[in-house]
Amino acid sequence: MHALLIQAAHLKAVRVSPRTVWIFIELIDADGRTGLGEASLESNHLAVATAFEHLRPSLQASQFGNAADLGRWVRAHLTHRADLAHAAALSAIEQALQDLLAQVAGRSLHACLGSPRRSRVALYANINRGTTSRSAEQFAQRALEAASRGFAGVKIAPFDGVTPDGAGSRGAIDLALARIAAVRAALNGQRSHCSLMVDCHWRFSELTAVDMVHELAALGVTWYECPVAETPEHYPLIARLRRLANARGIRLAGAETMVGLEGFRPILEAGLYDVVMPDVKYAGGLEQTLRIAEFAATHGTDCSPHNPTGPICHAHSLHVAALIDRMPMLELQYGETPLFEQLANGGLPPYQDGTSALPEGPGLGVKLAPSYLDHLEITT
């Protein structure tokens, strides 16, 4: 197989809602094939674009004969202390190059990356961004809708306005607990079991994080995510939170913005989480995510990829999730915008009974719809 040469590289940032910008990277090889990656990072598309421009000269000066060449190139530019915009740009480039290598091989991406452990991937529904009114009633309604479609879990991030310093947080905490209680009541009416999962986005002080273990346990929450900042000084606290949570039937999850295996290593060696959540957009791409999952398994830790953004990340995450032994569920951004399916141009496998088949190859198996990109593009 001749070496892969990148002739053109483009970044497209697409605003799909008032809160959300999706960032896609397209790489075009010398034979006209297009590889796709996603680098979405909240609304930080300009920072990601700057990082992408810094990486472009090295990318277009390099040749990629196989996955080993790609891995060496990524590791040469990867540092677990890098800012997240750099990690996002690098990860998206790696995704797009893996897509191209699989297309050249004429095989599906997951088949090129390893031996699949499953042909269908269990999903949980992240309903947070699509819950626009933020009322307890809307949270409950959307949770009920997701549960009725067979998802194994429903995740919300209800703690709007809560801050680690606690300023003005009591009312916001009470409102968040009311939202969780409403979702719990809605799910209790379902015949099939659906886990209630709560993402806290590092909003808590030590005292609040400990208090929330008791509050969430009383509300039947089984997944407690990112309670406090994941900095070394907090590692003893996070380990204590895991013990407290586990004693009450709750799993502690986190590490969604860590970069590379070396970024995850101290967290896994310290036994901080029941579930780590590498994101193919930040962890360094697909190979690094799989290495993290393998290392996590040696420490008895599950790996559930973080996947709350756009359709290209979702497609890559499906391929990766098929390969991870200890992979309980994959996140799905549920119902934020119909553009999730429309931008994927019909290529995403439809989810059924809370699971998804794998995208069909060769390569990623998904292309972006040019008509929507032309209408929505805000920067290149």
CORTA-V610595 format. One record per backbone hydrogen bond with DSSP energy under -0.5 kcal/mol. CO is the residue of the C=O (numbers start at 1). NH is the residue of the N-H. Records with the same first field share a line. If there is no record, write none. Layout:
CO->NH / NH
//
This chain:
4->64
5->7 / 30
8->28
10->26
12->14 / 24
13->378 / 379
14->16 / 22
20->16 / 17
22->14
23->39 / 40
24->12
25->37
26->10
27->35
28->7 / 8
29->32
33->29
35->27
37->25
41->44
42->21
43->45
44->48
45->49
46->50
47->51
48->52
49->53
50->54
51->55
52->56
53->57
55->59
56->60
57->61
58->62
59->62
62->6
63->65
64->4
66->70
67->71
68->72
69->73
70->74
71->75
72->76
73->77
74->77 / 78
79->82
83->87
84->88
85->89
86->90
87->91
88->92
89->93
90->94
91->95
92->96
93->97
94->98
95->99
96->100
97->101
98->102
99->103
100->104
101->105
102->106 / 107
103->106
107->363
108->112
109->113
110->114
114->116
119->358
121->356
122->330
123->152
124->126 / 332
125->127 / 155
126->334
128->131
130->132
135->139
136->140
137->141
138->142
139->143
140->144
141->145
142->146
143->147
144->148
145->149
146->149 / 151
147->150
149->354
152->195
153->125
154->197
155->127
156->199
158->160
159->162
163->166
166->169
168->172
169->173
170->174
171->175
172->176
173->177
174->178
175->179
176->180
177->181
178->182
179->183
180->184
181->185
182->186
183->187
184->188
185->189
186->189
187->190
195->154 / 197
196->222 / 223
197->156
198->225
200->203
205->209
206->210
207->211
208->212
209->213
210->213 / 214
211->215
212->216
213->217
214->218
215->219
216->221
217->220
222->251
223->198 / 225
224->253
225->200
226->202
227->204
229->231
231->234 / 235
232->235
234->238
235->239
236->240
237->241
238->242
239->243
240->244
241->245
242->246
243->247
244->248
245->248 / 250
246->249
251->224
252->274 / 275
253->226
254->277
255->258
259->263
260->263 / 264
261->265
262->266
264->268
265->269
266->270
267->272
268->271
274->302
275->254
276->304
278->306
279->282 / 283
283->260
285->289
286->290
287->291
288->292
289->293
290->294
291->295
292->296
293->297
294->298
295->299
296->299 / 301
297->300
302->276
305->331
310->314
311->315
312->316
313->317
314->318
315->319
316->320
317->321
318->322
320->323 / 324
321->324
322->117 / 118
325->327
326->303
330->124
332->126 / 334
333->335
337->340
338->341 / 342
339->343
340->344
341->346
342->345
343->369
344->347 / 367
350->357
352->355
354->123
355->352
356->121
362->365
363->109
368->370
369->372 / 373
370->374
371->375
372->376
373->377
376->15
379->13
380->11
//
